Amino acid sequence: MNLPILPEDKANHALYGLVIYALSASLFAPPFAMVAVFACAMGKELYDSVLKQKAFSNADMIATLCGGLVGMYIGLFT
């Protein structure tokens, strides 16, 4: 059985989402920490699309949010 391989870019986005969540959860309640993750993910994609002339990537944004959700799961249920 072969497991799917996560591309390096998406893995980086997920890791950054986890780190952003962990840092913001130390200051805010978990729902507001997820808002911070969402704001950073949206900001990064807007930055890439406007200033770097790259396409807005929904997949990158979702990967960042998934990292935040993993952080929230770890914080709430462990």
DSSP file (Angstrom, degrees, kcal/mol; ACC not computed):
  #  RESIDUE AA STRUCTURE BP1 BP2  ACC     N-H-->O    O-->H-N    N-H-->O    O-->H-N    TCO  KAPPA ALPHA  PHI   PSI    X-CA   Y-CA   Z-CA
    1    1 A M              0   0    0      0, 0.0     2,-0.5     0, 0.0     0, 0.0   0.000 360.0 360.0 360.0 122.5    0.0    0.0    0.0
    2    2 A N        -     0   0    0      3,-0.0     3,-0.0     0, 0.0     0, 0.0  -0.841 360.0-143.2 -98.5 127.1    1.5    3.3   -1.1
    3    3 A L        -     0   0    0     -2,-0.5     2,-0.1     1,-0.1     0, 0.0  -0.600  30.8 -99.8 -82.8 148.0    0.6    6.4    0.9
    4    4 A P        -     0   0    0      0, 0.0     2,-0.5     0, 0.0    -1,-0.1  -0.393  34.5-127.9 -67.0 146.1    0.1    9.6   -1.0
    5    5 A I        -     0   0    0     -2,-0.1     3,-0.0    -3,-0.0    -3,-0.0  -0.834  13.8-137.3 -98.3 128.6    3.1   12.0   -0.9
    6    6 A L        -     0   0    0     -2,-0.5     5,-0.1     1,-0.1     0, 0.0  -0.738  28.0-114.3 -83.8 124.4    2.4   15.5    0.2
    7    7 A P     >  -     0   0    0      0, 0.0     4,-2.3     0, 0.0     3,-0.3  -0.236  24.1-116.0 -57.7 149.0    4.3   18.0   -2.1
    8    8 A E  H  > S+     0   0    0      1,-0.2     4,-2.3     2,-0.2     5,-0.2   0.861 113.7  54.9 -57.0 -39.6    7.0   20.0   -0.2
    9    9 A D  H  > S+     0   0    0      1,-0.2     4,-2.1     2,-0.2    -1,-0.2   0.918 110.0  45.2 -61.8 -44.4    5.2   23.3   -0.8
   10   10 A K  H  > S+     0   0    0     -3,-0.3     4,-2.4     2,-0.2    -1,-0.2   0.876 111.3  53.4 -68.7 -36.5    1.9   22.1    0.8
   11   11 A A  H  X S+     0   0    0     -4,-2.3     4,-2.4     2,-0.2    -2,-0.2   0.899 108.5  50.5 -63.9 -39.9    3.9   20.5    3.7
   12   12 A N  H  X S+     0   0    0     -4,-2.3     4,-2.6    -5,-0.2    -2,-0.2   0.920 109.9  49.9 -63.2 -43.3    5.5   23.9    4.3
   13   13 A H  H  X S+     0   0    0     -4,-2.1     4,-2.3     1,-0.2    -2,-0.2   0.916 111.3  48.7 -61.5 -42.7    2.1   25.6    4.3
   14   14 A A  H  X S+     0   0    0     -4,-2.4     4,-2.1     2,-0.2    -1,-0.2   0.906 111.6  49.6 -64.5 -41.1    0.7   23.1    6.8
   15   15 A L  H  X S+     0   0    0     -4,-2.4     4,-2.4     1,-0.2    -2,-0.2   0.920 111.2  48.6 -64.2 -43.5    3.8   23.5    9.0
   16   16 A Y  H  X S+     0   0    0     -4,-2.6     4,-2.9     1,-0.2     5,-0.2   0.879 109.2  53.5 -64.9 -36.6    3.5   27.3    9.0
   17   17 A G  H  X S+     0   0    0     -4,-2.3     4,-2.3    -5,-0.2    -1,-0.2   0.905 109.3  48.9 -62.3 -40.9   -0.2   27.0    9.7
   18   18 A L  H  X S+     0   0    0     -4,-2.1     4,-2.5     2,-0.2    -2,-0.2   0.914 113.2  46.4 -63.9 -44.0    0.6   24.9   12.8
   19   19 A V  H  X S+     0   0    0     -4,-2.4     4,-2.5     2,-0.2     5,-0.2   0.917 112.0  50.1 -66.6 -43.6    3.2   27.3   14.0
   20   20 A I  H  X S+     0   0    0     -4,-2.9     4,-2.5     1,-0.2     5,-0.2   0.915 112.4  48.5 -61.3 -42.1    1.0   30.4   13.5
   21   21 A Y  H  X S+     0   0    0     -4,-2.3     4,-2.7    -5,-0.2    -2,-0.2   0.940 110.8  50.0 -62.7 -46.2   -1.8   28.6   15.4
   22   22 A A  H  X S+     0   0    0     -4,-2.5     4,-0.9     1,-0.2    -2,-0.2   0.905 114.1  44.9 -60.6 -42.6    0.5   27.7   18.3
   23   23 A L  H  < S+     0   0    0     -4,-2.5     3,-0.4     1,-0.2     4,-0.3   0.924 117.3  43.1 -68.3 -43.9    1.8   31.2   18.6
   24   24 A S  H >X S+     0   0    0     -4,-2.5     4,-2.7    -5,-0.2     3,-1.1   0.806 107.1  60.8 -74.8 -27.5   -1.6   32.9   18.4
   25   25 A A  H 3< S+     0   0    0     -4,-2.7    -1,-0.2     1,-0.3    -2,-0.2   0.749  96.0  62.2 -69.8 -22.0   -3.2   30.3   20.7
   26   26 A S  T 3< S+     0   0    0     -4,-0.9    -1,-0.3    -3,-0.4    -2,-0.2   0.674 117.3  29.4 -74.3 -14.3   -0.8   31.4   23.4
   27   27 A L  T <4 S+     0   0    0     -3,-1.1     2,-0.2    -4,-0.3    -2,-0.2   0.709 124.8  33.3-110.0 -31.7   -2.4   34.8   23.2
   28   28 A F  S  < S-     0   0    0     -4,-2.7    -1,-0.1     1,-0.1     5,-0.0  -0.739  87.4 -87.5-125.5 167.7   -6.0   34.2   22.1
   29   29 A A    >>  -     0   0    0     -2,-0.2     4,-2.1     1,-0.1     3,-0.6  -0.386  53.7 -98.8 -68.5 155.6   -8.7   31.6   22.5
   30   30 A P  H 3> S+     0   0    0      0, 0.0     4,-2.0     0, 0.0     5,-0.2   0.838 121.0  51.6 -51.2 -43.2   -8.7   28.8   19.9
   31   31 A P  H 3> S+     0   0    0      0, 0.0     4,-1.5     0, 0.0     5,-0.1   0.906 112.5  46.5 -63.4 -36.3  -11.3   30.2   17.6
   32   32 A F  H <> S+     0   0    0     -3,-0.6     4,-1.8     2,-0.2     5,-0.1   0.818 107.9  56.7 -73.7 -29.4   -9.5   33.5   17.4
   33   33 A A  H  X S+     0   0    0     -4,-2.1     4,-1.9     2,-0.2    -1,-0.2   0.888 106.1  50.6 -65.5 -38.0   -6.2   31.7   16.8
   34   34 A M  H  X S+     0   0    0     -4,-2.0     4,-2.6     2,-0.2    -2,-0.2   0.853 105.9  55.7 -67.4 -33.3   -7.8   30.0   13.8
   35   35 A V  H  X S+     0   0    0     -4,-1.5     4,-2.7     2,-0.2    -1,-0.2   0.900 106.5  51.2 -62.2 -39.5   -8.9   33.5   12.6
   36   36 A A  H  X S+     0   0    0     -4,-1.8     4,-2.3     2,-0.2    -2,-0.2   0.900 109.5  49.5 -64.3 -40.5   -5.3   34.5   12.8
   37   37 A V  H  X S+     0   0    0     -4,-1.9     4,-2.6     2,-0.2    -2,-0.2   0.927 112.0  48.5 -62.6 -44.8   -4.3   31.4   10.7
   38   38 A F  H  X S+     0   0    0     -4,-2.6     4,-2.9     1,-0.2     5,-0.2   0.919 111.1  50.1 -61.3 -43.8   -6.9   32.3    8.2
   39   39 A A  H  X S+     0   0    0     -4,-2.7     4,-2.6     1,-0.2    -1,-0.2   0.901 112.5  46.7 -63.5 -41.0   -5.8   35.9    8.0
   40   40 A C  H  X S+     0   0    0     -4,-2.3     4,-2.5     2,-0.2    -1,-0.2   0.908 113.2  48.9 -67.5 -40.9   -2.2   34.9    7.5
   41   41 A A  H  X S+     0   0    0     -4,-2.6     4,-2.1     2,-0.2    -2,-0.2   0.931 114.7  44.7 -63.6 -45.4   -3.1   32.3    4.8
   42   42 A M  H  X S+     0   0    0     -4,-2.9     4,-2.6     1,-0.2     5,-0.2   0.922 113.3  51.1 -64.5 -43.9   -5.2   34.9    3.0
   43   43 A G  H  X S+     0   0    0     -4,-2.6     4,-2.6    -5,-0.2    -2,-0.2   0.902 109.6  50.0 -60.7 -42.2   -2.6   37.6    3.3
   44   44 A K  H  X S+     0   0    0     -4,-2.5     4,-2.4     2,-0.2    -1,-0.2   0.914 112.8  45.7 -64.1 -43.1    0.1   35.3    1.9
   45   45 A E  H  X S+     0   0    0     -4,-2.1     4,-2.4     2,-0.2    -2,-0.2   0.886 113.7  48.6 -70.2 -37.4   -1.9   34.3   -1.1
   46   46 A L  H  X S+     0   0    0     -4,-2.6     4,-2.7     2,-0.2     5,-0.4   0.906 110.9  51.8 -66.0 -40.4   -3.0   37.9   -1.8
   47   47 A Y  H  X>S+     0   0    0     -4,-2.6     4,-2.0    -5,-0.2     5,-1.2   0.937 112.0  46.4 -58.7 -47.8    0.7   38.9   -1.5
   48   48 A D  H  <5S+     0   0    0     -4,-2.4     6,-2.3     1,-0.2     4,-0.4   0.908 116.1  44.5 -62.0 -42.2    1.7   36.2   -4.0
   49   49 A S  H  <5S+     0   0    0     -4,-2.4    -2,-0.2     4,-0.2    -1,-0.2   0.859 123.6  32.5 -75.2 -34.0   -1.1   37.1   -6.4
   50   50 A V  H  <5S+     0   0    0     -4,-2.7    -3,-0.2    -5,-0.2    -2,-0.2   0.935 131.2  25.0 -88.9 -51.1   -0.7   40.9   -6.3
   51   51 A L  T  <5S+     0   0    0     -4,-2.0    -3,-0.2    -5,-0.4    -2,-0.1   0.830 129.6  38.1 -88.9 -32.8    3.0   41.6   -5.7
   52   52 A K  S   <S-     0   0    0     -5,-1.2    -1,-0.2    -4,-0.4    -3,-0.2   0.469  98.9-129.4 -96.3  -2.3    4.6   38.4   -7.1
   53   53 A Q        +     0   0    0     -6,-0.3     2,-0.3     1,-0.2    -4,-0.2   0.826  61.3 137.2  57.2  34.8    2.2   38.1  -10.0
   54   54 A K        -     0   0    0     -6,-2.3    -1,-0.2    -7,-0.1     2,-0.1  -0.699  61.5 -91.1-103.9 162.2    1.5   34.4   -9.2
   55   55 A A        -     0   0    0     -2,-0.3     2,-0.3     1,-0.1    -1,-0.1  -0.443  42.5-104.5 -72.7 144.9   -1.9   32.8   -9.2
   56   56 A F        -     0   0    0     -2,-0.1     2,-0.7    -7,-0.1    -1,-0.1  -0.557  38.3-146.6 -66.2 126.0   -3.9   32.7   -6.0
   57   57 A S     >  -     0   0    0     -2,-0.3     4,-1.7     1,-0.2     5,-0.1  -0.856  23.2-177.8-108.1 107.1   -3.6   29.2   -4.7
   58   58 A N  H  > S+     0   0    0     -2,-0.7     4,-2.6     1,-0.2     5,-0.2   0.864  88.0  57.8 -64.0 -35.6   -6.7   27.8   -2.9
   59   59 A A  H  > S+     0   0    0      1,-0.2     4,-2.2     2,-0.2    -1,-0.2   0.896 105.7  48.4 -64.5 -40.1   -4.7   24.6   -2.3
   60   60 A D  H  > S+     0   0    0      2,-0.2     4,-2.1     1,-0.2    -1,-0.2   0.904 112.1  49.6 -64.7 -40.7   -2.0   26.5   -0.5
   61   61 A M  H  X S+     0   0    0     -4,-1.7     4,-2.3     1,-0.2    -2,-0.2   0.913 111.3  48.5 -65.4 -42.5   -4.5   28.3    1.6
   62   62 A I  H  X S+     0   0    0     -4,-2.6     4,-2.4     1,-0.2    -1,-0.2   0.885 109.3  53.4 -65.2 -38.5   -6.3   25.0    2.5
   63   63 A A  H  X S+     0   0    0     -4,-2.2     4,-1.8     2,-0.2    -1,-0.2   0.907 109.4  48.6 -63.2 -41.2   -3.0   23.4    3.4
   64   64 A T  H  X S+     0   0    0     -4,-2.1     4,-1.8     1,-0.2    -2,-0.2   0.922 112.0  48.7 -63.5 -44.3   -2.2   26.3    5.8
   65   65 A L  H  X S+     0   0    0     -4,-2.3     4,-2.3     1,-0.2    -2,-0.2   0.865 107.4  55.4 -64.7 -36.1   -5.7   26.0    7.4
   66   66 A C  H  X S+     0   0    0     -4,-2.4     4,-2.2     2,-0.2    -1,-0.2   0.890 105.3  52.7 -64.4 -38.2   -5.2   22.3    7.8
   67   67 A G  H  X S+     0   0    0     -4,-1.8     4,-2.0     2,-0.2    -1,-0.2   0.906 109.4  49.4 -61.2 -41.2   -2.0   22.9    9.7
   68   68 A G  H  X S+     0   0    0     -4,-1.8     4,-2.4     1,-0.2    -2,-0.2   0.891 109.2  51.9 -64.0 -39.6   -4.0   25.3   12.0
   69   69 A L  H  X S+     0   0    0     -4,-2.3     4,-2.5     2,-0.2    -2,-0.2   0.873 107.2  52.5 -66.0 -36.5   -6.7   22.7   12.5
   70   70 A V  H  X S+     0   0    0     -4,-2.2     4,-2.6     2,-0.2    -1,-0.2   0.925 110.1  49.2 -62.7 -43.1   -4.1   20.1   13.5
   71   71 A G  H  X S+     0   0    0     -4,-2.0     4,-2.5     1,-0.2    -2,-0.2   0.900 111.0  49.3 -61.7 -41.2   -2.7   22.6   16.0
   72   72 A M  H  X S+     0   0    0     -4,-2.4     4,-2.4     2,-0.2     5,-0.3   0.904 110.8  50.2 -65.5 -41.0   -6.2   23.2   17.4
   73   73 A Y  H  X S+     0   0    0     -4,-2.5     4,-2.6     2,-0.2    -2,-0.2   0.932 111.8  47.8 -61.1 -46.4   -6.9   19.5   17.6
   74   74 A I  H  X S+     0   0    0     -4,-2.6     4,-0.9     1,-0.2    -2,-0.2   0.919 114.7  46.6 -61.2 -43.7   -3.6   18.9   19.5
   75   75 A G  H  < S+     0   0    0     -4,-2.5    -1,-0.2    -5,-0.2    -2,-0.2   0.847 120.0  36.9 -68.9 -34.4   -4.4   21.8   21.9
   76   76 A L  H  < S+     0   0    0     -4,-2.4    -2,-0.2    -5,-0.2    -1,-0.2   0.820 123.7  34.5 -89.4 -31.8   -8.0   20.9   22.6
   77   77 A F  H  <        0   0    0     -4,-2.6    -2,-0.2    -5,-0.3    -3,-0.1   0.285 360.0 360.0-115.3  10.4   -7.9   17.1   22.8
   78   78 A T     <        0   0    0     -4,-0.9    -1,-0.1    -5,-0.2    -3,-0.1   0.401 360.0 360.0-120.7 360.0   -4.6   16.2   24.2
